[in-house]
Amino acid sequence: MAPADKRGRWYGMEGTVTAITRIPASILGGILWDHGFMREVIVIPIILELFAVYLC
């Protein structure tokens, strides 16, 4: 949907936002896992994915 001359910028911004969200999510998942919330660490991403698919 982005114009051809702006796609590089779009992909760069998308990659930056993805990295900014992945790093804290990994750290939070590790902390939760260490505190015994193993089931939640597995189930929450599945629920979020289903929610995202449902909205689109």
C-alpha positions as a printed Julia matrix, in Angstrom:
56×3 Matrix{Float64}:
  0.0     0.0    0.0
  3.0     2.29   0.38
  4.26    4.07  -2.75
  7.27    2.43  -4.37
  9.6     5.32  -3.55
  8.65    5.23   0.17
  8.81    1.45   0.75
 12.36    1.5    2.08
 11.42    3.98   4.77
  8.31    1.98   5.63
 10.26   -1.27   5.99
 12.88    0.5    8.09
 10.3     1.95  10.46
  8.48   -1.38  10.66
 11.73   -3.16  11.55
 12.56   -0.61  14.22
  9.14   -0.86  15.86
  9.32   -4.65  15.73
 12.72   -4.66  17.43
 11.58   -2.17  20.07
  8.66   -4.43  21.01
 10.47   -7.78  20.77
 13.27   -6.98  23.2
 11.07   -5.97  26.18
  8.62   -8.79  25.4
 11.44  -11.34  25.56
 12.72   -9.94  28.83
  9.21   -9.89  30.32
  8.61  -13.46  29.15
 11.83  -14.6   30.79
 10.98  -12.9   34.07
  7.48  -14.4   34.08
  8.89  -17.85  33.26
 11.35  -17.64  36.15
  8.54  -16.68  38.53
  6.48  -19.74  37.61
  4.08  -18.31  35.03
  5.08  -20.82  32.35
  1.55  -21.5   31.12
  0.81  -17.79  30.72
  4.02  -17.24  28.75
  2.81  -19.86  26.27
 -0.89  -18.89  26.16
 -0.71  -15.06  26.02
  1.05  -14.9   22.61
 -1.49  -17.37  21.2
 -4.38  -15.24  22.44
 -2.79  -12.06  21.06
 -2.27  -13.73  17.68
 -5.87  -14.92  17.54
 -7.05  -11.43  18.5
 -4.93   -9.87  15.73
 -6.26  -12.33  13.16
 -9.81  -11.7   14.31
 -9.44   -7.92  13.88
 -7.99   -8.2   10.37
